[in-house]
Amino acid sequence: MYWPRIVVLLASLFCLRQVKAACGDTEEDRLVWARERMHPGTTKQQLALVYQWLQNGTRSCTQSGDLWYYRGITAQQVGDARDAQYSFGKAEENGSKAKKDGFNPFTIRNGVVASAPLKPARDKWALVIGINNLSKSDDFLEFAKPDAEAIGDFLVKNAHFKNDTDHVKVVVEESATTEKIRDAFGEIRSKAQDDDLVLVYLSSHGRARELDPTGLSYVLTYDTDMSSPARTFSTALKMVELAELGRWIRSRQFVLLLDTCYSGAARPGVGGSAGTHRSNSLDPLQGLQGSGHRVVLSASKDDERSYEDPGSKHGYFTRYFLEAMKQGGNQQSIEWLFEYLEQRIPKEVSLQDNNRQQHPVMQAFGEGKSIVLGSPLLTISIQSPSSLLGIRAAVQ
C-alpha cells in the first residue's frame, strides 16, 4: 500500500536533487551577472538583456527565490505587470532573501537626495584594507599592509578623521577575509549619516575580468581561493559589491580608492589605445549613479598591473596619493589629486621599466570629483544658555 507513496517521494527527492545540480554554482553566478547590470542608469537595451537572462535563469534554477525576485523587479521595469506578479509569488514561495530585504537595485535605497549641494562633512568614516599575503596562494605584495597603515595614520593626523577604530578601521592580513570585510562594510553602513563622508581604501591583488568565465572583476581577500573560477567566485570580493555598498550608505559623500591590479575594471573601455571603448564594456560601479556624490580612484586601467616602488616602500598609487595630499593641503579636491596622480604615476613607473604601464583612472558621480577629502569637519556653534538669556533680556 505504501510503496507507491515511497516511490513518488523518492522520485520527488531525485528531481529536487537534479534541479539543484542543474543550478550548481551558476545560480549565484547568474545573480551577480544580473546585479552588475541592474542600477538606476540601466539602458533599455541592457534591461531587455537582463530580463531575458533572468527568465532563462528561472527556467534552469526553478527554486532560486532570488532569481525569481530579480526577474519580478525587472519585469516591473519593462512594464510586464503580469510576469512581475507571478515572479514575486515564486520568490515568496522559494524564500527569497532579496525580497525579504526589499532591495531594489533600480532605486536609490539610501534616501540620499542626490542633488543636495556638496558641503563640509559633519563626520568622517574610513575603512582601510591592506593585504600582502593570500592564505591560499603564493602570490604576495610587499607594501599593501604598510600602505593601508600609512593611509589610516594620515587620515587621523592630517585629514581631520577622528582618532578611534570606529571612525578609521584598518583591516589587514588575516583580519581581511571576505566575510570580515563584508562585516566591516555593514558596520560603516550602520554608523555613517546623511551629512557624513565615507572613505573606503583597498590595497590588495586584483583579478582580471578576462580570467572569469562571465567577465566579473574581483578584489582578492586574505582567504580567496583561486583553485577554480567557481571557488574564486565564492570567496573573493566582487566589484559589484563595492557599488552596492556605496549605494546603501546614507552619506552623501563616498570615496573609493582601489590600489589593485586591473582596478580600472571598475570603469571598462579605458584599456588599450587612447579614446578606444570596447563594445561589450560593462561598468560594475555604474550602480553608484544617483546615490549622492561618489568618486572612485583606481590605480590602473583594466588591463594594467598596479606596481610597487621599493624605493619609497609604497605602491606607486598610494605613494603619490599621500604625496599629493601632503603637498596640496586640506582644501584640494579629488579632481586635483587625480590630476597629480595622472601626471606622476605613468612617468615614474615607466622609468623603472619601459615595458611597464600604469595609468590611474577616475570615475565620478554627482559632484564626487569636487569632494575635499581633507577638509575640517563641519562645526555648528551652539550658544550657551546664559548667552541666550542675555539676548532675551536685551530684546525685552
MARDRENPA-596100 format. One record per residue (C-alpha): residue in three letters; x, y, z. Coordinates in steps of 0.5 Angstrom, whole numbers, plus 500, padded with zeros to 3 digits. Layout:
% MARDRENPA-596100
ALAXYZ/...
END
This chain:
% MARDRENPA-596100
MET500500500/TYR506505502/TRP510503496/PRO507508491/ARG508514496/ILE515512497/VAL517511490/VAL513518489/LEU517521495/LEU524518492/ALA522521485/SER521528488/LEU527528492/PHE531526486/CYS528531482/LEU530536487/ARG537534487/GLN537534479/VAL534542480/LYS540543485/ALA545540480/ALA543544474/CYS544550478/GLY550549482/ASP555555482/THR551558477/GLU546561481/GLU550566485/ASP554567478/ARG547569475/LEU545573480/VAL552577480/TRP552578473/ALA545581473/ARG546585479/GLU552588475/ARG547591470/MET542593475/HIS542600477/PRO538607476/GLY542608470/THR541602466/THR539603459/LYS533600456/GLN538595451/GLN541593458/LEU535592461/ALA532587456/LEU538583456/VAL538583464/TYR530581463/GLN532575458/TRP538573463/LEU533572469/GLN528569465/ASN533564463/GLY536563470/THR529562473/ARG528556468/SER534552470/CYS534554477/THR527554479/GLN528554486/SER532560487/GLY528565490/ASP533571489/LEU533570481/TRP525570481/TYR525576486/TYR530580481/ARG526577475/GLY520581478/ILE523587479/THR526587472/ALA519585470/GLN516592473/GLN522596470/VAL520593463/GLY512594464/ASP510587465/ALA506587471/ARG503580470/ASP510577470/ALA512581476/GLN506579480/TYR508572478/SER515572479/PHE514576486/GLY510570488/LYS515565486/ALA520569490/GLU516569496/GLU515561495/ASN522560495/GLY524564501/SER528570497/LYS533574502/ALA533579497/LYS525580497/LYS525580505/ASP531585505/GLY527589500/PHE533591496/ASN531594489/PRO538596485/PHE534600480/THR532605486/ILE536609491/ARG535606497/ASN540610502/GLY535616502/VAL540621500/VAL538627496/ALA543626490/SER542634488/ALA544636495/PRO550641495/LEU556639497/LYS559642504/PRO564640509/ALA562633512/ARG559633519/ASP563627521/LYS568622517/TRP569615517/ALA574610514/LEU575603512/VAL582602510/ILE584595508/GLY591592506/ILE593585504/ASN600583503/ASN599575503/LEU594571501/SER593565505/LYS591560499/SER596563494/ASP604564494/ASP602571491/PHE604577495/LEU605584496/GLU611588500/PHE607594501/ALA600593501/LYS600593509/PRO604598510/ASP600603505/ALA594601509/GLU597603516/ALA600609513/ILE593612510/GLY590610516/ASP595614520/PHE595620515/LEU587621516/VAL588622523/LYS594626523/ASN593630517/ALA585630514/HIS581631520/PHE579624522/LYS577622529/ASN583618532/ASP579612534/THR578605531/ASP570607530/HIS572612525/VAL578610522/LYS578602522/VAL585599519/VAL584592517/VAL590588515/GLU592581513/GLU589575517/SER583580519/ALA582582512/THR578576510/THR572577505/GLU567575511/LYS570580516/ILE571586510/ARG563585509/ASP562585516/ALA566592517/PHE562595511/GLY556593515/GLU559597521/ILE561603517/ARG554603513/SER550603520/LYS554609523/ALA555614517/GLN550619517/ASP547623511/ASP552629512/ASP558625513/LEU564623509/VAL566615508/LEU572613505/VAL574606503/TYR581604501/LEU583598499/SER590595497/SER591588495/HIS591584489/GLY586585483/ARG583579479/ALA583581471/ARG576581468/GLU578576463/LEU580571467/ASP573570470/PRO568566465/THR563571465/GLY567577466/LEU567579473/SER572583476/TYR575582484/VAL579584489/LEU582579493/THR582578500/TYR586574505/ASP582568504/THR581568497/ASP581561494/MET583561486/SER584554485/SER578555480/PRO574560478/ALA568557482/ARG572558488/THR574565486/PHE567567485/SER565565492/THR571567496/ALA573574493/LEU570581494/LYS566582488/MET567589485/VAL559590484/GLU559589492/LEU563596492/ALA558599488/GLU552596493/LEU556599499/GLY556606496/ARG549606494/TRP547603501/ILE551608505/ARG547614507/SER552619507/ARG552624501/GLN560624500/PHE563617499/VAL570616496/LEU573609494/LEU581608493/LEU583602489/ASP590600489/THR590594486/CYS592591479/TYR587591474/SER583596478/GLY581600472/ALA576595471/ALA571599475/ARG571603469/PRO571599463/GLY573601456/VAL579605459/GLY584600457/GLY588600450/SER590606446/ALA587613448/GLY580614446/THR578607445/HIS572604448/ARG570596448/SER563595445/ASN562590451/SER564594456/LEU561594463/ASP562598469/PRO560595475/LEU561601479/GLN555605475/GLY551603480/LEU553609484/GLN550614480/GLY544618483/SER546616490/GLY550622492/HIS557625491/ARG561619489/VAL568618487/VAL573612485/LEU580613484/SER583607481/ALA591605481/SER591603474/LYS587601468/ASP583595467/ASP589591463/GLU595594467/ARG598592474/SER599596480/TYR606597481/GLU610598488/ASP616602489/PRO622599493/GLY625606494/SER619609498/LYS617602500/HIS610604498/GLY605602492/TYR606608487/PHE599610487/THR599610495/ARG606614495/TYR603619490/PHE596620493/LEU600621500/GLU605626497/ALA599630493/MET595630500/LYS601633504/GLN603638498/GLY596640496/GLY594642503/ASN587640506/GLN583644501/GLN585641495/SER579637491/ILE579630489/GLU580632482/TRP586636484/LEU589630487/PHE587625481/GLU591630476/TYR597630481/LEU597622480/GLU596622473/GLN602627472/ARG607623476/ILE605615476/PRO606613469/LYS612617468/GLU615614475/VAL613607473/SER616607466/LEU623610469/GLN623603472/ASP622599466/ASN620602459/ASN615596459/ARG611598465/GLN605602464/GLN600604470/HIS595610469/PRO590612474/VAL583612473/MET578617476/GLN570616476/ALA566621479/PHE558621480/GLY554628483/GLU560633485/GLY564627487/LYS570630484/SER570636488/ILE570633495/VAL575635499/LEU578629503/GLY582633508/SER577639510/PRO576640517/LEU569638520/LEU563642520/THR562645526/ILE556648529/SER556654534/ILE551653540/GLN551659545/SER551658552/PRO544658556/SER547664559/SER548668553/LEU541666550/LEU539669557/GLY543676556/ILE540676548/ARG533675551/ALA534681556/ALA537685551/VAL531684547/GLN526686552/
END
